[in-house]
Amino acid sequence: MIEQLASADALLVVDVQNDFCRGGALPVAEGDQVVAVLNRWIEQAERTGATIVMTRDWHPPNHCSFTDQGGPWPVHCVAGTPGAAYHSDLRIPQRAIYMDKARDPDRESYSGFDGTGLAQRLRLAEVERVWVGGLALDYCVKATVLDALAEGFEVHLILPATRPVNIHPEDGHKALDEMQQAGATIERNSP
């Protein structure tokens, strides 16, 4: 049986942006496949009154994570560009809370909690549990899950709603192990 979202829950949709999907600057294999799964979770969150949070990379053009600045990644998700936009099939509710991250050119930031004020927003909304999906499992999703746990939230990772980059073949599995060991519940089914 799949657990239902409640009004004291938050759904965190992490970085489902064009540059991380097919045809983007930094595509995650099968990244597009998370959209339909997340849309079902978004619909459930709207029905139950759960808080909905949409995070996105919103980089300046000279961000330190880019290879031309000495970082590991190609230029991606530059603020205001089509690559930084959410996937066109992702259902974006009007009442969603938007969190832009990694805006400081000199600081890498994978987590939706890092420098965004998200933990405070969730506490103000009296959120107790967070459900997380998006891209990519072994980077921004993992960092967001670990920070949510560190902030004291009960955390559920929606496995069908995420995909890994897998720079190394086992990165996704290692990320799952790390999140589970830190206290996250791995949800393997989806509505």
C-alpha positions in Angstrom: 0.0 0.0 0.0 1.3 3.4 -0.9 1.2 6.0 1.9 -0.8 9.1 1.2 0.4 12.6 1.6 -1.1 14.6 4.5 -1.6 18.3 5.0 1.4 18.4 7.4 3.7 17.0 4.6 5.8 18.7 2.0 6.6 17.5 -1.5 10.0 18.6 -2.6 10.5 18.5 -6.4 14.2 18.9 -7.0 15.6 20.5 -10.2 13.4 19.0 -12.9 14.9 21.4 -15.4 15.5 21.2 -19.1 19.3 21.1 -18.8 19.0 17.9 -16.7 16.6 16.2 -19.2 17.0 14.8 -22.7 18.6 17.3 -25.0 19.9 19.5 -22.1 23.4 20.6 -21.3 23.8 18.0 -18.5 21.2 15.3 -19.2 20.5 12.6 -16.6 19.8 9.3 -18.2 16.0 8.7 -18.2 15.6 12.0 -16.4 12.4 12.8 -18.4 10.8 9.7 -16.9 10.5 11.3 -13.5 8.0 13.9 -14.8 4.9 11.7 -15.0 5.6 10.2 -11.6 6.1 13.6 -10.0 3.0 14.9 -11.7 1.0 12.2 -9.9 2.6 13.2 -6.5 1.9 16.9 -7.3 -1.8 16.1 -7.9 -2.0 14.2 -4.6 -0.3 17.0 -2.8 -2.8 19.5 -4.2 -5.7 17.2 -3.1 -4.5 16.8 0.4 -3.2 20.3 1.0 0.5 19.3 1.4 3.1 22.0 0.8 4.7 21.8 -2.6 8.3 23.1 -3.1 10.0 23.4 -6.5 13.8 23.8 -6.3 16.0 24.7 -9.3 19.6 25.5 -10.0 19.7 29.2 -10.9 23.4 29.7 -11.7 25.1 32.9 -12.8 27.0 32.5 -16.1 30.4 32.4 -14.2 29.4 29.8 -11.6 32.3 28.0 -10.0 30.9 24.5 -10.8 31.3 25.1 -14.6 34.4 23.6 -16.3 35.5 26.9 -17.7 35.7 28.2 -14.1 37.6 25.1 -13.0 34.5 23.1 -11.8 33.4 19.6 -12.8 30.3 20.4 -14.9 29.5 21.9 -18.3 27.6 25.2 -18.2 24.0 24.4 -17.2 20.9 26.0 -15.7 22.1 29.6 -16.1 19.4 31.8 -14.6 16.8 33.0 -17.1 17.9 30.6 -19.9 15.7 27.9 -21.5 18.0 25.3 -20.0 17.1 26.6 -16.5 13.4 26.4 -17.1 11.3 23.5 -15.6 10.6 20.6 -17.9 7.6 21.7 -20.1 5.5 18.6 -19.0 6.0 19.2 -15.3 2.8 20.3 -13.6 3.6 23.4 -11.7 0.9 24.4 -9.2 0.1 28.0 -8.6 0.6 27.7 -4.9 4.1 26.1 -5.1 7.0 27.6 -3.2 10.0 28.2 -5.5 13.5 27.9 -4.2 16.4 29.0 -6.4 19.8 27.7 -5.3 23.5 27.9 -6.3 23.2 31.6 -7.2 26.5 32.6 -5.6 29.1 32.4 -8.4 31.8 31.4 -5.9 29.9 28.7 -4.0 28.6 25.3 -5.1 25.2 24.4 -3.6 23.5 21.1 -4.3 20.8 21.1 -1.6 17.5 22.8 -1.7 18.1 23.8 1.9 21.4 25.5 1.3 21.1 29.3 1.5 17.4 29.3 0.6 15.6 29.5 3.9 13.6 26.4 3.1 13.8 24.8 6.5 12.3 27.9 8.1 9.5 28.0 5.4 8.6 24.4 6.1 8.6 25.0 9.9 6.3 28.0 9.4 4.0 25.7 7.4 4.1 23.2 10.3 5.5 20.5 8.0 6.6 17.3 9.7 7.4 15.0 6.8 9.1 15.7 3.5 8.8 13.6 0.4 11.6 14.1 -2.2 12.0 13.4 -5.9 13.7 15.0 -8.8 17.1 15.2 -10.4 19.7 13.9 -9.8 19.6 11.2 -7.2 23.3 11.2 -6.4 23.8 14.9 -6.2 21.0 17.5 -5.6 18.4 15.0 -4.4 20.8 13.3 -2.0 22.1 16.6 -0.6 18.5 17.8 -0.2 17.5 14.6 1.6 20.5 14.7 3.9 19.9 18.3 4.8 16.2 17.7 5.5 17.2 14.9 7.9 19.8 17.2 9.6 17.0 19.8 10.0 14.9 17.2 11.9 12.3 16.4 9.3 11.1 12.8 8.6 12.2 12.2 5.1 10.8 9.9 2.4 12.7 9.5 -0.9 10.4 8.7 -3.8 12.6 6.3 -5.7 10.5 6.1 -9.0 10.6 9.9 -9.1 14.4 10.2 -9.4 17.4 9.1 -11.5 21.1 9.2 -10.9 23.9 10.9 -12.9 26.1 7.8 -12.2 29.4 9.4 -13.1 30.6 6.1 -11.6 28.3 3.1 -12.2 27.5 2.6 -8.5 26.9 6.3 -7.5 23.1 5.9 -7.4 23.3 2.8 -5.2 25.8 4.5 -2.9 23.6 7.6 -2.6 20.6 5.4 -1.7 22.7 3.6 1.0 23.9 6.9 2.4 20.4 8.4 2.6 19.0 5.2 4.2 21.8 5.0 6.7 21.1 8.7 7.6 17.5 7.9 8.4 15.6 8.4 5.1 12.8 6.0 4.2 13.1 4.8 0.6 9.7 4.6 -1.1 9.9 2.1 -4.0 6.3 2.4 -5.1 4.3 5.4 -6.5 0.7 6.4 -6.8 
